[in-house]
Amino acid sequence: MRIARYRRADGASRLARVDGDALVDISDLPGVGTSLRAALPRLAELREGILAAEGDRIPLTDVVLEAPVDDPQKFLGIGMNYREHAEEARQAGIPIPTSQLWFNKQVSCIGGPFDPIERPRVSEQLDYEIELGVVIGQRCRHVEAHEARSVIAGYLVVNDVSVRDWLQKRSPTFTLGKSFDTHGPMGPWLTTDDEIADPLDLRMRLSVNGEVRQDFGTHDMIYDIYEQIAYLSQVMTLMPGDILATGTPAGIGAPTQNWLKPGDVVHAEIEGLGAIENRVVEEG
């Protein structure tokens, strides 16, 4: 099933089941509420009621979609986790890591699937990175790779927007260059794990103003999503709603210095998960 978070005309945020080109509100169902993060641990037991929910069909065109999980405890990303991308980074002077390279994206960067992306006042080196987002569904620690799929609630599309001079030069830990406000758009909804036969065989495409810049598959990961969960959970307890951005394929703007500029429209889609689209604006 697909669960969206949307904003009503009165400003209230609600949860809904995605039903074709419309939404069916589920927030009033017992145990659901308005926070997807809070509902995730009970998603299996809530599933039957969510799928059976009836009510007015709300056209997607009549609502504003918000980030499916707007309040995760953690938003983590892995660097240079696609083989061809790691090679293009190496050619740009960035060493290929010898182990998993993780960084924080501060949760204040999260944006909705169609919200604008700001080009910050302090840099013009604004870059895009389409990524498969994994949403954790169960509190877990020391998860074995072969068991890791059992703790995944579902998937979404993430654009891991990056400010390159702050990322590679001014913030050696990556965190600042990855955490500018608006630089974590995601969505358009959560697609639950049971809907995806193999998350390691999904096509990813990102275009800027209709020009395809990234077009590859999740099969090219160096460390697959199960290895990522096993690695992270050795260090920290992963919590329901935590978001993992699992790496980007080749085609980013950095090697050619082809930076995003105000007016650009970035469209990112992943097979089976839908698409997000964000216009670049100047920081206000």
C-alpha positions as CSV (number, residue, x, y, z in Angstrom):
1,M,0.0,0.0,0.0
2,R,1.0,3.6,-0.4
3,I,0.5,6.1,2.4
4,A,0.7,9.9,1.9
5,R,0.8,12.8,4.2
6,Y,-1.1,15.8,2.9
7,R,-2.1,19.3,4.1
8,R,-5.7,20.3,4.1
9,A,-7.0,23.7,3.2
10,D,-7.3,24.5,6.9
11,G,-3.5,23.8,7.3
12,A,-4.0,20.5,9.1
13,S,-1.7,17.6,8.1
14,R,-3.4,14.3,7.7
15,L,-2.5,10.7,6.5
16,A,-4.2,9.1,3.6
17,R,-4.1,5.9,1.5
18,V,-3.1,6.6,-2.1
19,D,-5.9,5.2,-4.3
20,G,-4.9,5.7,-8.0
21,D,-5.0,9.4,-8.6
22,A,-6.8,10.2,-5.4
23,L,-6.4,10.0,-1.6
24,V,-8.7,8.4,1.0
25,D,-8.1,9.9,4.5
26,I,-7.2,7.4,7.2
27,S,-6.2,9.6,10.1
28,D,-9.4,9.0,12.0
29,L,-9.0,5.2,11.9
30,P,-8.2,3.8,15.4
31,G,-4.4,3.7,15.9
32,V,-3.5,5.7,12.8
33,G,-3.6,9.4,13.7
34,T,-1.7,12.1,11.9
35,S,2.0,11.0,12.4
36,L,3.2,8.2,10.1
37,R,6.3,7.8,12.3
38,A,4.1,7.0,15.3
39,A,2.0,4.6,13.3
40,L,4.9,2.6,11.7
41,P,5.4,0.1,14.5
42,R,1.8,-1.0,14.2
43,L,1.5,-0.8,10.4
44,A,1.1,-4.6,10.0
45,E,-1.9,-4.7,12.4
46,L,-3.3,-1.5,10.9
47,R,-3.0,-2.7,7.3
48,E,-6.4,-4.4,6.9
49,G,-8.2,-1.3,8.2
50,I,-6.2,1.0,6.0
51,L,-6.9,-1.0,2.9
52,A,-10.6,-1.2,3.8
53,A,-11.1,2.4,4.6
54,E,-13.8,4.2,2.8
55,G,-14.5,7.9,2.4
56,D,-14.4,10.7,0.0
57,R,-11.9,10.4,-2.8
58,I,-9.7,13.5,-2.6
59,P,-8.0,14.2,-6.0
60,L,-4.2,14.5,-5.7
61,T,-4.4,17.7,-7.7
62,D,-6.5,19.3,-4.9
63,V,-4.0,18.8,-2.1
64,V,-0.4,19.7,-1.1
65,L,1.6,16.6,-0.4
66,E,4.1,16.8,2.4
67,A,7.1,14.7,3.3
68,P,5.6,11.3,4.4
69,V,7.7,11.3,7.5
70,D,8.4,14.9,8.6
71,D,9.8,14.1,12.0
72,P,12.3,11.3,11.9
73,Q,14.8,11.0,14.7
74,K,17.5,10.4,12.2
75,F,18.1,11.2,8.5
76,L,21.3,9.5,7.4
77,G,23.0,9.2,4.0
78,I,25.8,7.1,2.6
79,G,28.4,8.6,0.3
80,M,29.8,7.2,-2.9
81,N,27.8,4.0,-2.8
82,Y,27.4,3.4,-6.5
83,R,30.3,2.0,-8.5
84,E,30.1,4.4,-11.4
85,H,29.4,7.4,-9.1
86,A,32.4,6.5,-6.9
87,E,34.6,6.5,-10.1
88,E,33.3,9.9,-11.2
89,A,34.0,11.3,-7.7
90,R,37.5,9.8,-7.8
91,Q,38.1,11.6,-11.1
92,A,37.0,14.8,-9.5
93,G,39.6,14.3,-6.8
94,I,37.5,12.7,-4.1
95,P,39.1,9.5,-2.7
96,I,36.9,6.3,-2.8
97,P,36.2,5.2,0.7
98,T,37.3,1.8,1.9
99,S,34.3,1.3,4.1
100,Q,30.7,2.6,4.4
101,L,30.8,6.4,4.6
102,W,27.9,7.8,6.5
103,F,26.8,11.3,7.3
104,N,23.9,13.1,8.9
105,K,21.4,15.2,7.0
106,Q,19.8,17.4,9.8
107,V,16.1,16.8,9.8
108,S,15.4,20.5,9.4
109,C,16.4,20.0,5.7
110,I,13.3,17.8,5.0
111,G,10.9,19.1,2.4
112,G,7.8,17.9,0.6
113,P,7.9,16.1,-2.8
114,F,6.9,19.3,-4.7
115,D,8.4,22.0,-2.4
116,P,11.0,24.4,-3.8
117,I,14.7,23.9,-3.3
118,E,16.6,27.0,-2.2
119,R,19.9,27.9,-3.7
120,P,21.6,29.3,-0.6
121,R,23.0,32.8,-0.4
122,V,26.5,31.5,0.5
123,S,27.1,29.2,-2.4
124,E,26.3,28.7,-6.1
125,Q,27.5,25.0,-6.1
126,L,24.1,23.5,-5.7
127,D,23.9,19.8,-6.8
128,Y,21.3,17.0,-7.1
129,E,21.4,13.4,-6.1
130,I,18.5,11.0,-6.7
131,E,18.5,8.3,-4.0
132,L,16.3,5.4,-2.9
133,G,15.1,6.3,0.6
134,V,14.6,3.4,3.1
135,V,12.2,4.1,6.0
136,I,12.8,1.9,9.1
137,G,9.7,0.4,10.6
138,Q,10.8,-1.3,13.8
139,R,13.2,-0.3,16.6
140,C,16.3,-2.5,16.0
141,R,19.9,-3.0,17.0
142,H,22.6,-5.5,15.8
143,V,20.5,-6.6,12.8
144,E,22.1,-9.3,10.6
145,A,22.1,-8.4,6.9
146,H,20.0,-11.5,6.0
147,E,17.3,-10.3,8.4
148,A,17.4,-6.6,7.6
149,R,14.5,-6.5,5.2
150,S,12.2,-7.4,8.2
151,V,12.8,-4.0,9.8
152,I,12.0,-1.9,6.6
153,A,8.6,-0.2,6.6
154,G,8.9,1.0,3.0
155,Y,10.6,3.2,0.4
156,L,10.4,6.7,-1.0
157,V,12.2,9.0,-3.5
158,V,14.9,11.3,-2.0
159,N,16.8,14.1,-3.6
160,D,20.0,14.4,-1.5
161,V,20.6,18.0,-2.5
162,S,24.2,19.0,-1.8
163,V,26.1,22.3,-1.5
164,R,29.5,21.1,-2.9
165,D,31.9,23.7,-1.6
166,W,30.5,23.3,2.0
167,L,30.4,19.5,1.5
168,Q,34.0,18.9,0.3
169,K,35.8,22.0,1.6
170,R,34.1,23.8,4.4
171,S,32.6,20.8,6.3
172,P,34.9,17.7,6.3
173,T,32.2,15.7,8.0
174,F,29.7,16.4,5.1
175,T,26.9,17.3,7.6
176,L,26.8,21.1,6.8
177,G,27.0,20.7,3.1
178,K,24.1,18.2,3.2
179,S,21.8,20.0,5.6
180,F,20.8,23.3,4.2
181,D,17.1,24.1,4.6
182,T,14.9,22.6,1.8
183,H,17.7,20.2,0.8
184,G,16.0,17.0,1.6
185,P,12.8,16.8,-0.5
186,M,11.2,13.4,-0.4
187,G,8.1,11.4,-1.2
188,P,5.7,11.5,-2.9
189,W,4.5,8.9,-0.4
190,L,5.6,5.8,1.5
191,T,5.4,2.7,-0.6
192,T,5.3,-0.3,1.8
193,D,8.0,-3.0,1.5
194,D,5.5,-5.7,0.4
195,E,4.7,-3.7,-2.8
196,I,8.3,-3.9,-4.1
197,A,9.5,-7.3,-5.3
198,D,13.2,-6.4,-5.2
199,P,14.4,-3.0,-4.0
200,L,17.8,-3.8,-5.4
201,D,16.4,-3.9,-9.0
202,L,14.7,-0.5,-9.4
203,R,15.4,2.0,-12.2
204,M,16.2,5.6,-11.0
205,R,16.0,8.6,-13.3
206,L,16.6,12.3,-12.6
207,S,16.2,15.1,-15.1
208,V,16.8,18.9,-14.9
209,N,14.5,20.9,-17.1
210,G,13.6,17.7,-19.0
211,E,17.3,16.7,-19.7
212,V,18.1,13.3,-18.2
213,R,21.2,13.6,-15.9
214,Q,21.0,10.3,-13.9
215,D,19.6,7.1,-15.2
216,F,20.6,3.9,-13.5
217,G,19.5,1.0,-11.3
218,T,19.7,0.3,-7.6
219,H,21.6,-2.9,-8.5
220,D,24.8,-0.8,-8.8
221,M,25.1,-0.2,-5.1
222,I,28.5,-1.2,-3.6
223,Y,26.8,-1.9,-0.2
224,D,23.2,-3.0,-0.6
225,I,20.5,-1.7,1.7
226,Y,20.6,-4.8,3.9
227,E,24.4,-4.4,4.5
228,Q,23.8,-0.7,5.3
229,I,21.2,-1.5,8.0
230,A,23.5,-4.2,9.4
231,Y,26.4,-1.8,9.5
232,L,24.5,1.2,11.1
233,S,22.8,-1.0,13.7
234,Q,26.1,-2.1,15.1
235,V,26.5,1.5,16.2
236,M,23.1,2.9,17.0
237,T,19.5,1.9,17.6
238,L,17.5,2.5,14.5
239,M,14.0,3.8,15.2
240,P,10.7,3.7,13.4
241,G,10.7,6.6,10.9
242,D,14.4,6.9,10.5
243,I,15.3,7.6,6.9
244,L,18.3,6.2,5.1
245,A,19.4,7.8,1.8
246,T,21.2,4.9,0.2
247,G,23.4,6.5,-2.4
248,T,23.3,8.1,-5.8
249,P,24.3,6.8,-9.2
250,A,26.6,8.6,-11.6
251,G,25.6,11.8,-13.4
252,I,25.8,14.4,-10.6
253,G,26.7,18.0,-11.5
254,A,30.0,18.2,-9.7
255,P,32.3,16.7,-12.4
256,T,31.1,19.1,-15.0
257,Q,30.4,22.0,-12.6
258,N,26.9,22.0,-14.1
259,W,25.2,23.4,-11.0
260,L,21.5,23.9,-10.4
261,K,20.3,27.5,-10.7
262,P,17.1,29.4,-9.9
263,G,14.3,28.4,-12.3
264,D,15.6,24.9,-12.8
265,V,13.0,22.1,-12.3
266,V,14.4,18.8,-10.9
267,H,12.3,15.7,-11.5
268,A,13.4,12.5,-9.7
269,E,11.6,9.2,-10.1
270,I,12.1,5.6,-9.0
271,E,10.4,2.6,-10.5
272,G,7.4,1.6,-8.4
273,L,7.7,4.5,-6.0
274,G,6.5,7.5,-8.0
275,A,8.2,10.9,-8.6
276,I,9.1,14.1,-6.9
277,E,9.6,17.4,-8.6
278,N,11.2,20.5,-7.2
279,R,11.9,24.0,-8.6
280,V,15.1,25.8,-7.6
281,V,14.6,29.3,-6.1
282,E,16.9,31.8,-4.6
283,E,17.0,31.7,-0.8
284,G,14.6,34.4,0.5
